[in-house]
Amino acid sequence: MTSGQGGTNPGFARGRRLRSTPAMRRWTAQTRLAPADLVLPVFVKQGISEPVPISSMPGVVQHSPESLRKAAAEAAEVGISGLMLFGIPAEKDAVGSQADAADGIVNVALQQLRADLGDELVLMADLCLCEYTDHGHCGVVTPAGVVDNDPTLDRYAAVAIAQAQAGAHVIAPSGMMDGQVAAIRAGLDSAAFTGTPILAYAAKYASGFYGPFREAAEGAPQFGDRSTYQMDPPNTDEALREVAQDIAEGADAVMVKPAGPYLDIVARVADAVDVPVSAYQVSGEYAMVEAAAANGWIDRERAVLETLTAIRRAGAGSVLTYWAVEAARWLRR
Ligand code: PBG
C-alpha cells in the first residue's frame, strides 16, 4: 500500500487517483501517439498489375504502381506524416542499375506520387542496393564476394540524385556503408539538391527481425549475411558512435532499427542528439504480433498501440510502422 504518497485514504494513493477514468488517464499521459508520428513503409514492384500479398506479413502487399497511388492517397487522408518507398525491379544486376535508372520502378513511383500528392506527405526514398542487386547485398561486391565500400559510395550518390530528381523529399540511406552520408550529401549538393534532407539509418543492427522484409523486398543475400556492415546486437556504444558519425557527415535526422527490441538504444540516441530521431518497427516485429493475434493469443489493436506508444515513450519522435494507416484510423476515432 502506498498511502504515504499524500493521502489519508489508504486505498487511493496518488497513482490510483490519477488513473481513475479514461479522461483522467488522457490528462496525465506522458506520451502521446498521433497519426503525424507515423510513417508507412511501402513496397512497389515492377511489372505487376495487381498487388501481391506478402505471406509472412499478413495485410502488407507488394504494390503495383496503381495500387500504390491509392494507398498513398489513403495515407494522406488519415494524416500520417510520410511514406518510405522500397522498389522491387524486374531485372537485377551486379551493381543495382535499376536503383538509379530514370525509368526504374522506385523513381517512376516517386514521380507519380509527387505529381499526385505534391507536398502533402513526406516522400522518403530508402536508399540501398539490396533490392536491386542479383547477389542481394547492400553494395557492390569484389570478385572475392566482399562488399566493396568505396565503389558502393559512388553508386549511392548516383541513386540519391536520381531519387531526388524523381521527387523524393527525403533520402534515407540504409546500406550501412562507411562514409555513406557524406558521399550522398556531396552528391546531392553537386546536383543542386542542397535542400533535400538525409534521414540516416544510423544505428541499424544485423537483426533476425528483418526476415519477412526479405520476402517483401526480394533482397535476401544470396551468400553470406550482413553482419560485417550492420551492427552487432550486444553493442550500445557503437550505436552512439554511428549516430555521431552520421550527424558529423551531414545527416539531418537519424534512425534506430529495429525498434521494439532496441528501446534502450532509442532512448540513448534520443538523449544524445539534437536532430529528429525515428525508429523503424521492422517486418519481424509486425509479423510476431500478427501471428499471435491471428491465433487469438493477444488483443491485436491493444498490442499494436502499446508497441507504438512504447517506441514513442523511449524517445522516438516518429515511428516507421507497417500499421501506420490502420493505427492512424484507430487514433482518430
Ligand atoms: C535494406 C533494408 C532492410 C530493411 C530496411 N531496409 C533489410 C536489411 O537490412 O536486411 C528491413 C526492414 C524490415 O524488416 O521491415 N537494407
Boltz pocket constraint, residues with backbone or C-beta under 6 A from the ligand:
constraints:
  - pocket:
      binder: B
      contacts: [[A, 126], [A, 128], [A, 130], [A, 138], [A, 174], [A, 175], [A, 209], [A, 210], [A, 211], [A, 212], [A, 213], [A, 214], [A, 219], [A, 226], [A, 281], [A, 282], [A, 283], [A, 284]]
      max_distance: 6.0
